[in-house]
Amino acid sequence: MIGSLNVGLVTEIKQSFEQQCISLLKWACERLKAEKNVDGDWGEENISANIYTYIKDSEVAINADIFVESEHSFYSQDILDNKKISKSAPRIDLVFQNNWSRKRSYYYVEAKNVVVCDYTKTGRSRPTKASKVQKRYIETGMDHFLSAYYPKGCLLGYVLNGKINEVVNGINTMLIKDGKTGETLQFDSGVEPWVCYKSHHSVISDSISHFFFNFN
């Protein structure tokens, strides 16, 4: 009984920590949208840099003993043994950390720019294709969690044009074309500009959470 209670308590604390991380992400995105004009000229690393800075200095995060790290690297034993260069290590955009009862909890976030329409960045002659951006969301976002390239975590889509449901429809169309009909993103909760979707996969036990924030 005591063991069961302990497991239940640990699970509850972990879920509470993850919800705090999600709330901080939403708050930081809302603040960035209010303070700066985020459009197609913004790289996802620059958006994430602002998100990281807001959260790092947040009183809510400080009071909850939540730490955030930007561009976190995962070092394999081969890297530590000098058999591979450190630059080859996988890197994820944001990592939240919380210490409780001498144990560390982590929450990993991979961020991606996503769009509905093709767009051209200032100073460039060739447009960025929406289909290419959506494909990248799948291949270097979803697939990296499914292959354990990244530990369990969530995806955060920075929507730079169009609506969230249009972005998701584009991603789902690609998944269906690839024969992944059962792995499409399904609405979970929220309203524009912050919406959560879930996807379910046979290769992992838990679903993947997909959070989208619309900056346009």
C-alpha positions as CSV (number, residue, x, y, z in Angstrom):
1,M,0.0,0.0,0.0
2,I,2.8,2.4,1.0
3,G,4.6,1.6,-2.2
4,S,1.5,2.3,-4.3
5,L,0.9,5.6,-2.5
6,N,4.5,6.6,-3.2
7,V,4.2,5.7,-6.9
8,G,1.0,7.7,-7.1
9,L,2.5,10.7,-5.4
10,V,5.5,10.7,-7.7
11,T,3.3,10.5,-10.7
12,E,1.1,13.3,-9.5
13,I,4.1,15.5,-8.8
14,K,5.6,14.8,-12.2
15,Q,2.3,15.6,-14.0
16,S,2.1,18.9,-12.0
17,F,5.6,19.8,-13.0
18,E,4.9,19.1,-16.7
19,Q,1.7,21.3,-16.5
20,Q,3.7,24.1,-15.0
21,C,6.2,23.8,-17.8
22,I,3.4,24.0,-20.4
23,S,1.9,27.0,-18.7
24,L,5.2,28.8,-18.8
25,L,5.6,28.0,-22.5
26,K,2.2,29.4,-23.2
27,W,2.8,32.5,-21.1
28,A,6.2,33.2,-22.8
29,C,4.7,32.8,-26.3
30,E,1.9,35.3,-25.3
31,R,4.4,37.8,-24.0
32,L,6.6,37.5,-27.1
33,K,3.6,38.1,-29.4
34,A,2.6,41.1,-27.3
35,E,6.1,42.7,-27.3
36,K,7.5,41.8,-30.8
37,N,6.3,41.3,-34.3
38,V,7.2,37.7,-35.0
39,D,6.8,36.8,-38.7
40,G,8.4,34.7,-41.4
41,D,11.7,36.5,-41.0
42,W,12.2,35.0,-37.6
43,G,14.2,31.8,-37.2
44,E,12.9,29.3,-34.8
45,E,16.1,29.5,-32.8
46,N,15.5,33.3,-32.3
47,I,12.0,32.6,-31.1
48,S,13.2,29.9,-28.7
49,A,15.9,32.3,-27.4
50,N,13.2,34.8,-26.4
51,I,11.0,32.0,-24.9
52,Y,14.0,30.7,-22.9
53,T,14.9,34.2,-21.6
54,Y,11.4,35.0,-20.5
55,I,11.0,31.7,-18.6
56,K,14.5,31.9,-17.1
57,D,13.7,35.2,-15.5
58,S,10.1,34.4,-14.6
59,E,9.2,34.7,-10.9
60,V,6.8,31.8,-11.4
61,A,9.6,29.6,-12.5
62,I,12.0,30.8,-9.8
63,N,9.4,30.3,-7.0
64,A,8.6,26.8,-8.3
65,D,12.3,25.9,-8.5
66,I,12.0,25.2,-12.2
67,F,15.1,25.7,-14.3
68,V,15.2,26.0,-18.1
69,E,18.1,25.3,-20.4
70,S,18.4,26.3,-24.1
71,E,20.0,24.1,-26.8
72,H,20.6,21.1,-24.6
73,S,23.0,18.5,-25.9
74,F,22.7,14.7,-25.3
75,Y,26.2,13.3,-25.0
76,S,26.6,9.6,-25.8
77,Q,29.3,7.4,-24.3
78,D,31.2,7.5,-27.6
79,I,31.4,11.3,-27.3
80,L,32.5,11.1,-23.6
81,D,35.2,8.5,-24.7
82,N,36.4,10.9,-27.4
83,K,35.3,8.5,-30.2
84,K,32.9,11.0,-31.7
85,I,33.0,14.8,-31.8
86,S,30.7,16.6,-29.4
87,K,29.1,18.5,-32.2
88,S,27.5,15.3,-33.4
89,A,25.4,15.1,-30.2
90,P,21.6,15.5,-30.6
91,R,20.4,18.9,-29.4
92,I,16.9,19.8,-28.3
93,D,15.6,23.4,-28.0
94,L,14.4,23.6,-24.4
95,V,14.8,21.5,-21.3
96,F,12.9,22.1,-18.0
97,Q,14.3,20.7,-14.8
98,N,12.9,20.4,-11.3
99,N,14.5,18.8,-8.2
100,W,12.2,17.0,-5.8
101,S,13.2,14.6,-3.0
102,R,16.7,14.3,-4.3
103,K,15.5,13.3,-7.8
104,R,15.5,15.4,-11.0
105,S,12.6,15.6,-13.3
106,Y,13.0,16.8,-16.9
107,Y,10.6,18.0,-19.6
108,Y,11.9,18.3,-23.1
109,V,10.6,20.6,-25.8
110,E,11.5,20.6,-29.5
111,A,10.3,23.7,-31.3
112,K,9.6,24.1,-35.0
113,N,8.4,27.0,-37.3
114,V,5.3,25.9,-39.2
115,V,3.3,27.7,-41.9
116,V,0.4,27.2,-44.2
117,C,1.5,29.4,-47.1
118,D,4.8,29.7,-48.9
119,Y,6.7,32.8,-47.8
120,T,9.9,34.7,-48.8
121,K,12.3,36.0,-46.1
122,T,13.7,39.5,-46.4
123,G,16.8,39.5,-48.5
124,R,16.1,36.2,-50.2
125,S,14.8,35.6,-53.7
126,R,13.5,32.0,-53.3
127,P,10.4,31.3,-51.2
128,T,10.3,28.9,-48.4
129,K,7.8,26.2,-49.2
130,A,5.2,25.4,-46.6
131,S,5.3,21.8,-47.6
132,K,9.0,21.6,-46.8
133,V,8.5,23.2,-43.4
134,Q,5.7,20.8,-42.6
135,K,7.8,17.8,-43.7
136,R,10.6,19.0,-41.5
137,Y,8.2,19.1,-38.5
138,I,7.6,15.4,-39.1
139,E,11.1,14.3,-39.9
140,T,13.1,16.3,-37.4
141,G,10.4,16.6,-34.8
142,M,8.0,13.7,-34.5
143,D,10.4,11.1,-35.9
144,H,13.1,12.2,-33.5
145,F,10.9,11.4,-30.5
146,L,9.7,8.1,-32.0
147,S,13.3,6.9,-32.7
148,A,14.5,7.9,-29.2
149,Y,16.8,10.4,-30.8
150,Y,15.2,12.7,-28.2
151,P,13.9,11.5,-24.8
152,K,10.1,11.7,-24.2
153,G,8.9,15.3,-24.5
154,C,6.6,17.5,-26.5
155,L,6.6,19.5,-29.8
156,L,6.0,23.2,-29.9
157,G,5.0,24.7,-33.3
158,Y,5.5,28.4,-33.9
159,V,2.8,29.2,-36.5
160,L,4.0,32.1,-38.6
161,N,1.2,32.3,-41.1
162,G,-2.2,30.7,-41.5
163,K,-4.3,29.1,-38.8
164,I,-3.4,26.2,-36.5
165,N,-6.0,23.8,-37.8
166,E,-4.7,24.5,-41.4
167,V,-1.1,23.7,-40.3
168,V,-2.3,20.5,-38.7
169,N,-4.3,19.5,-41.8
170,G,-1.1,19.9,-43.9
171,I,0.9,17.8,-41.5
172,N,-1.8,15.1,-41.3
173,T,-2.0,15.0,-45.1
174,M,1.7,14.2,-45.3
175,L,1.4,11.5,-42.6
176,I,-1.5,9.9,-44.5
177,K,0.4,9.9,-47.8
178,D,3.2,8.2,-45.9
179,G,0.8,5.4,-44.8
180,K,0.7,6.7,-41.2
181,T,-3.1,7.2,-41.0
182,G,-3.2,6.0,-37.4
183,E,-0.5,8.5,-36.3
184,T,-2.2,11.7,-37.3
185,L,-2.5,14.7,-34.9
186,Q,-5.9,14.7,-33.1
187,F,-7.3,17.8,-31.3
188,D,-7.0,17.7,-27.6
189,S,-7.7,21.1,-26.1
190,G,-7.3,24.9,-26.4
191,V,-8.3,27.7,-28.7
192,E,-6.3,30.0,-30.9
193,P,-3.6,31.1,-30.4
194,W,-2.7,28.2,-28.1
195,V,-3.9,24.7,-29.1
196,C,-2.8,21.2,-28.1
197,Y,-3.0,18.1,-30.3
198,K,-2.0,14.5,-29.6
199,S,-0.7,11.7,-31.7
200,H,-0.5,8.0,-30.9
201,H,2.1,5.6,-32.1
202,S,2.8,1.9,-31.8
203,V,6.5,2.2,-31.2
204,I,6.1,4.2,-28.0
205,S,3.7,3.7,-25.0
206,D,2.7,7.3,-24.5
207,S,1.2,9.8,-26.9
208,I,3.1,12.8,-28.2
209,S,1.8,16.2,-27.3
210,H,1.9,18.9,-30.0
211,F,1.4,22.4,-28.8
212,F,0.9,25.2,-31.4
213,F,1.1,29.0,-30.9
214,N,-0.1,31.3,-33.6
215,F,2.1,34.4,-33.8
216,N,0.4,36.0,-36.9
